[in-house]
Amino acid sequence: MTPLSSALPRLTRSDSFLLILLTFDNSGKVVKVRTATPGEKFTVDYKETGYRANKVAGYIGQFGGDQAIYRIKGTNNWLYSMGVKVAKDIPSHYYDYEHFSIIQFIKETDAYNEDGTKIDLKGQKIRKQSGQY
């Protein structure tokens, strides 16, 4: 992943929240690296929302409704959005959309197996869905 611009945003630890630097182990588990000191500044190059940000919120126990995590430039360490003041916002990357396939059936459709052979559903089709899979 490359930086989004040459002027990367700076984050400062907010005095009202405990700010923990985190990482993810090989199984995706949240792991504490260390606690930031009040007023400590960080340069970040990536903002992520979705599944992993929600895992961090659960680990810390602070849900703000619009969780995000910021990656500290040059590391694999992350900061939770509720504990920082952002000098300049960067676009969010939604983890779920970038790491999973989501489909929605907009009309009834036939089903096919992995080699493209139509599956006999005894005259039925997959019905139109209002949600996503």
C-alpha positions as CSV (number, residue, x, y, z in Angstrom):
1,M,0.0,0.0,0.0
2,T,1.4,3.4,-0.9
3,P,0.7,6.7,0.8
4,L,-2.3,8.6,-0.6
5,S,-0.4,11.8,-0.9
6,S,3.0,13.3,-0.1
7,A,1.4,15.3,2.8
8,L,0.5,12.5,5.1
9,P,-1.8,13.4,8.1
10,R,-0.5,13.7,11.6
11,L,-2.4,12.4,14.6
12,T,-2.0,13.5,18.2
13,R,-3.1,11.5,21.2
14,S,-6.2,13.1,22.8
15,D,-5.9,13.7,26.5
16,S,-9.4,12.4,27.1
17,F,-8.8,8.8,25.9
18,L,-6.2,6.2,26.6
19,L,-4.5,5.5,23.3
20,I,-3.1,2.0,22.7
21,L,-0.9,1.1,19.8
22,L,-2.1,-2.3,18.4
23,T,-1.2,-4.9,15.8
24,F,-2.7,-8.1,14.6
25,D,-1.1,-11.5,15.0
26,N,-1.1,-14.2,12.2
27,S,-4.6,-15.4,13.3
28,G,-6.0,-11.8,13.1
29,K,-6.2,-11.4,16.9
30,V,-5.7,-7.9,18.3
31,V,-2.4,-7.5,20.2
32,K,-1.3,-4.5,22.4
33,V,2.1,-3.1,21.4
34,R,2.2,-0.2,23.9
35,T,0.4,2.8,25.3
36,A,1.0,6.2,23.8
37,T,2.0,9.1,25.9
38,P,-0.2,12.2,26.2
39,G,0.4,14.6,23.2
40,E,2.5,12.0,21.3
41,K,2.3,12.5,17.5
42,F,2.1,9.9,14.8
43,T,2.3,10.1,11.0
44,V,-0.3,7.7,9.4
45,D,-0.7,6.4,5.9
46,Y,-3.9,4.3,5.9
47,K,-7.3,4.5,7.5
48,E,-9.5,1.4,7.7
49,T,-13.1,0.8,8.8
50,G,-15.1,-2.4,9.0
51,Y,-14.3,-5.8,10.6
52,R,-10.8,-5.1,12.0
53,A,-11.7,-1.7,13.3
54,N,-14.7,-3.2,15.1
55,K,-12.4,-5.9,16.6
56,V,-10.2,-3.1,17.9
57,A,-13.2,-1.3,19.4
58,G,-14.2,-4.5,21.1
59,Y,-10.7,-5.1,22.4
60,I,-10.5,-1.6,23.9
61,G,-14.1,-1.5,25.0
62,Q,-14.9,1.9,23.3
63,F,-17.5,1.9,20.5
64,G,-18.1,5.3,18.8
65,G,-20.5,4.1,16.1
66,D,-18.1,4.9,13.3
67,Q,-14.9,3.0,14.3
68,A,-11.8,3.4,12.3
69,I,-8.1,2.5,12.8
70,Y,-5.1,4.3,11.4
71,R,-1.9,2.6,10.4
72,I,1.3,4.3,11.6
73,K,3.5,4.9,8.6
74,G,6.3,2.4,8.1
75,T,4.9,-0.1,10.7
76,N,2.2,-2.7,11.1
77,N,1.0,-0.9,14.2
78,W,-2.5,0.7,14.4
79,L,-4.2,3.4,16.4
80,Y,-8.0,3.5,17.2
81,S,-9.8,6.6,15.9
82,M,-11.5,7.5,19.2
83,G,-8.1,8.3,20.9
84,V,-6.7,10.7,18.4
85,K,-7.1,14.2,17.0
86,V,-6.6,14.2,13.2
87,A,-4.8,17.1,11.5
88,K,-6.0,16.0,8.1
89,D,-8.4,13.2,7.2
90,I,-7.7,10.5,4.6
91,P,-10.1,8.3,2.7
92,S,-11.4,5.2,4.5
93,H,-10.8,1.7,3.2
94,Y,-13.6,-0.6,4.2
95,Y,-11.9,-3.9,5.2
96,D,-15.0,-6.1,4.5
97,Y,-15.3,-4.9,0.9
98,E,-11.6,-5.2,0.2
99,H,-11.2,-8.7,1.6
100,F,-14.5,-10.5,0.9
101,S,-16.7,-11.0,-2.1
102,I,-20.3,-9.7,-1.7
103,I,-23.1,-10.6,-4.2
104,Q,-26.7,-9.5,-4.4
105,F,-29.2,-11.3,-6.7
106,I,-31.2,-8.6,-8.5
107,K,-33.4,-11.1,-10.3
108,E,-34.2,-14.8,-10.0
109,T,-31.3,-16.8,-11.4
110,D,-30.2,-20.4,-12.1
111,A,-27.5,-22.1,-10.0
112,Y,-24.3,-23.4,-11.6
113,N,-21.4,-25.5,-10.1
114,E,-17.7,-24.6,-10.3
115,D,-17.3,-26.0,-13.9
116,G,-20.3,-24.0,-15.2
117,T,-22.8,-26.9,-15.3
118,K,-26.3,-25.9,-14.4
119,I,-27.5,-27.4,-11.2
120,D,-31.0,-29.0,-11.2
121,L,-33.0,-27.3,-8.5
122,K,-36.1,-29.3,-9.5
123,G,-37.6,-26.4,-11.5
124,Q,-36.8,-23.7,-8.9
125,K,-34.4,-20.8,-9.2
126,I,-32.4,-18.8,-6.7
127,R,-34.9,-16.0,-5.8
128,K,-34.3,-12.3,-5.9
129,Q,-32.8,-11.1,-2.6
130,S,-33.1,-7.9,-0.8
131,G,-29.9,-8.4,1.1
132,Q,-26.3,-9.2,0.3
133,Y,-24.4,-12.5,0.5
